[in-house]
C-alpha cells in the first residue's frame, strides 16, 4: 500500500479561499496542513491576476523556508511552460476553481520568464534580508554606513567580549571612578563569571534603556526612573533604610528588657517566652541585635509571623499587642524598601558597566561599518518612523502591493511593528487604493510558537490579527480569517492522540488565546492506520557500588535509566531493520531515514541515544548541532597545530599520533613514549618511522603557511580529511568544513598566523547547525526546536521527564512602571535570587515561569505532530522528578483508552492507542516463496579515469616506502605544472619564473629544487621536444566520452594536433626511468590507450602517436599501436 493523499473537498476549499488574491487573509494552520503549499499558490495566483512579481513581498522566518517557498513557486511556473493546453487548463482550474480563458493560458506560460526577469528576482526573503536591502538603499536616511556589512552572531559575541574586557580593565584601573565603583559593588554581589554573564545579558537587553545611557546625566535620570519603578526615593539607600528599621522603632531598644520581663510575668506559654528570649538577645548582642529583633516578627523564610502573642496575652495587654502588630507592618514595609534599594543599587551598577560596554560595541560597529541582526530590524523601524514608509517602498520597487508573512507565530514584537508600518499604507489615505487590490496574507499557528528565546510572543499573533482585521474592515476591504485543520502528514491515530492530550484545560494552557477547547485536527489520510505507543517509564534501579580505583569517573552505569532507555530505543530500531518490518501505509521495509528521535535539549540522553545507535551499527546522522571546538575531528586538528608549534607538548603530539591523521596504536605509542630520555617529539624523530618525516614537513609548513593553507595541505594533499571521515563518520565532514571556513574568515580579518587562529578558536564557543533534512538514509536524533518543520514516519518522543522551563530563572527581569503609557519600554532589574525579590520582581519571576510552562506545552504539541504514522512515547524518570511533565500529560490522557500489548522486543507490555486497522509493525510471516524484490535502481556508472587504471591502493603509512612515494608524487606534480606553464613564458624569463615558483614550495628541499629546474630546462631546450611546445600544441587538455558503453574522463598532459598526425604526450617523472617498453607499468600504457581510442572517434582520418616522456632522462618512448590495442583489450574496452 502506497501513501497517496487526496485533499478532501473541505480542505481544498479552505486552501483555495486562503490563496484567493482578491482578499486579505489571516490563516491559522495546524501542523502538517500545507501552509507553504498555500503560500506558494497565493503568490502564483497573484501573478496570474496581473500583479508584477516586484510588487509581491514574501517574508519568512528562515533562509531555508524562503528557499523552499521560492523553489515551489518556480517549480509550478516551470511545469506550466511544458504543459499542453489540456493539462494547463486542468492545473489552472484546480488552482482557482474556474475554467481558464485562452488569454489566461498565455499569461500562465509567460509567468516563469516574467519571474526570472524581474530585477532582483522574486522577493521571497527573511525579514532581516528585507531590512538589509532597505538600509542599503537608504543609508543616509537610516544613518548607517553606505557599504555596511552584516556580522553574524559569533562575530557579535566576540565584539561584545572585547568590549567587556576593555570596560572591566578601565574600571579596575580607575577604582574611584564611576565604572570602578560599579565594578566594586558587583564584585561583592556576584562571582566573576556571573558578572560577565550579567553584562552579556544586559547588553542584549537593548529594550531596557541602555542605548540612551550616553553620558552620566542620562545614567542619573535612568537610575532615578528605576527608583520610582521600585517604589523608593532616589536618595534612599540601604544604610538609610537600615537605620530607620531600629532608629524609628515603635518598640525602642530601651524598652526591650522591660517588655521581656513584662511578657515573662504575664505568660508561661512558649510564644511569649520565645519572644522575651529574643528581646534579651537583641539587647545583649550589638552585632546581631537586628537579626534577633527581626525574628520576633518574621519567619526564617522572611514571611510575617501569624502569631506574635497568644490570645490570652493579647486580651491582657492590648496596648502591647497593638504596638507589636504596628511594628510588624512598619518593619515589613521598610524591609521591602531596603530590598528595593539593594536591587536599585546593584542594577544601577550593572547599567553603568553595561552602558559602557554597549557604547564600545556601537563605536566599533560604526568604525568597521557593520550591523548585527538586531540593528537591521531596529534601524529599519526607526527609518520608517522618521520617513514616509510608502515613499521608501515606492523607491525600492515602485511600491509593494502584496505582503505575505510566513511562520507568523515566531515573529517578534519588533518585527511585528515593522510589518505594521509596511501594511499601514494599505488601509489609510491614498494607500488604500482599490486599483490592484493591496492585500496582506499572514499564516501561522500559535500552538507552534516555541522561540521565545528569540523574542517571539504568541500573544502578538492574536493581537495583530485583531488589529489588522479592524484596520481592513474600517477601510472597507475584505479580510478573511481562515483555518486549515486538515493534516496531510499524520494518521488519525496520531491526531486523535494529540486532540485527547490537549483536551485537558491544564495541558492546553498557552496553546491558544481563544477560550475553550482547541479545534479538532482532521486527517486527510483518514483511512490510514497508525499507532501511538506508550512505554513504561524507565525507573532507576539499585546498583552495586563500583570500585573508585577501576571505574572511570564519567563511566555510565549499566543500571542508569538514561542508558537503559537509549539501549532499548536502539534495540527496537535494530529489530525492525533486521526483521524488515513495514509500516501499514508503506510498501517497503522500514529504513533508518524513516525514524526521528526527539529530545528537549542536548544532554545525557541525546548523547546516549546516538552512542547506542552506533553500537548497534545503525546509520545515524549524529548531532543536529555541533560545538565545533568539542568535536573530536577539530580537537585533532588543533592538537596537530599545538604539537607543531610547540614540539615539547607531549600530550598534544600523543593525541595526534593516535588520531586518524597518523593512526598508530596504543602499543606503538607506548613503545615510543616509555623510557624515553627526552621529549616525545625527539623520540618520534629518532624512530625513523614514515610519519616522522610527515610531521617534520607539517612543522615546516605550519611555520610558513597561513592557517587555511596549512590545513588545506593536511586535509587534501595528505589525505587527512579522508582518514578523519573514514574513522569518525560522515558527520565529521560538517565539522571539518566549518573549521576550514573559519580559518579562511580569520585570514580575511586578522593577522593570518596559526597561533593566532588557535587562540581565536579557543576563545569563543562556536556552534554549527547541521542540515538534517538532506534525505540521507540515517536515523535522526534532534531537539524539538531543531525538528520544527520536519517530519518522520516513526517518531520517538524520548525526553519526556524533564521539567518545564530551564534549569535557572533569568538574571534580569523587565518591569514596566505602574501607570506607564502603552508601549512604554520596560526597565531591566537584576535580582540574584528569590530571597532578594520585592513584590514586583516576584510577580515577574512567576510570570516568566508561567510563560515557560506554556511554551513547554506548545513544544509538546510540536513534538507529537512530527509523527506521520507511529509515535512512541517513552522516558527515563529522574530520582527527583517534576510534576506535569510530558510523559504524565500523555499517560494521563491516553492510558485509560489504550490497549495493553506485548512490546515489539518482547520486554514486557506497552500501551497502544490505535485508530483504524492498525496492527504492530512486524513483517508478515513468509508463506511459501518470498515475493520477488523490486528491481534495484542503480546509480549511473562512475566514469573511468585513465590515470586510475592499474592503480594500486596503499594504506597510509603501511610501509617505509610511503614517504618516498609521496615525495616523488609531489615532485612529479611540480614538474607537470612547470611544463604546462613555462612554454608560454619568454625563453629568457623561464629560469627566473622557475626559481620563483619552486621557492614557494616549502616542503621541497634545495637539492630537489635544483634537480627539477634542470630537468625542465633540459626538456624545453631539447629539439626533440619542440613539437610538444609549438603553436599546434595544448597543455592539460580535458577529454571525455564513452568506450564500450562505459563513460571515460581524463586529462592529456600535452596534445599536438597537426594536419598529418596527432601526438599524445604523457609526462612521467619516474627516477630511474624504464629503459624498455616491457619495464613500463601497465597503467601507463592503458592510460595512453584510452586517450588514443577517444581521440580516434573525434579524428578518425589521422594517425595518432602516443609518447611517454621520461623527464629524468630526458627522453621520448613512443608506444607502438599494437601495444596500445593490447592494453585496451586487457582493460575491457576492446
Buried (B, 14 or more C-beta within 10 A) or exposed (E): EEEEBEBBEEBBEBBBBBBBBEBBBBBBBBBBBBBBBBBBBBBBBBBBBEBBBBBBBBBBBBEEBBEBBBEBBBEBBBEBEEBEEEEBBEBBEEBBEEEBEEEBBEBBBBBBEBBEEBEEBBBBBBBBBBBBBBBBEBBEBBEBBEEBEBBEEBBBBBBBBBBBEBBBEBBEEEEEEBBBBBBBBBBEBBEEEEBBEBBBBBBBBBBBBBBEBEEEEEBEEBBBBBBBBBBBEEEBBBEBBBEBBBEEBBBEBEBBBEBBEBBBEBBEBEBBBEBBBBBBBBBEEEEEBBEBBBBBBBEEEBEEBEEBBBEEBBEEBEEBBEBBBEBBEBBBEBBBBBBBBBBBBBBBBBBBBBBBBBBBBBEBBBEBEBBBBBBBBBBBBEBBEEEEBBEBBEEBBEBBBBBBBBBBBBBBBBBBBBBBBBBBBBBEEEBBEEEBBBBBBBBBBBBBBBBBEEBBBBEBBBBBBEBBBEBBEEBEBEBBEBBBBBBBBBBBBBBBBBBBBBEBEEBBBBBBBEEEEBEEBBBBBBEBBBBBBBBBBBEBEEEEEEEEEEEEEEEBBEEBBBBBBBBBBBBBBBBBBEBEBBBBBBEEBBBBBBBBBBBBEBEBBBBBBBBBBBEBEBBBBBBBBBBBBEBBBBBBBBBBBBBBBEBEBBEBBBBBBBBBBBBBEEEBBEBBBEEBEEBBBEBBBEEEBBBBBBBBBBBEBBBEBBBBBBBBBBBEBBBBBEBBBEBBBEBBBBBBEBBBEBBBBBBEEEEBBBBBBBEBBEEBEBEBEBEBEEEEEBBBBBBBBBBBBBBBBBBBBBBBBBBBBEEEBBBBBBBBBEEEEEEEBBBBBBBBEEEBBBEBBBEBBEEBBBBBBBBBBBBBBBBBBBBBBBBBBBBBBBEEBEEBBBBBBBBBBBEEEBEEBEBBEEEEEBBBBBBBEBEBBEEEEEEEEEEEEEEEEEEEEEBBBBBEBBEEEEEBBEEEEBBEEBBBEBBBEBBBBBBBBBBEBEEEEBBEBBEEBBEEBBBBEEEBBEBBBEBBBEBBEEEEBEBBBEEBBEBBBEBEBEBEEEEBBBBBBBBBBEEEEBBBBBBBBBBEBBEEBEEBBEBBBBBBBBBBBBBBEEEEEBEBBBBBBBBBBBBBBEBEBEBBBBBBEBBEBE
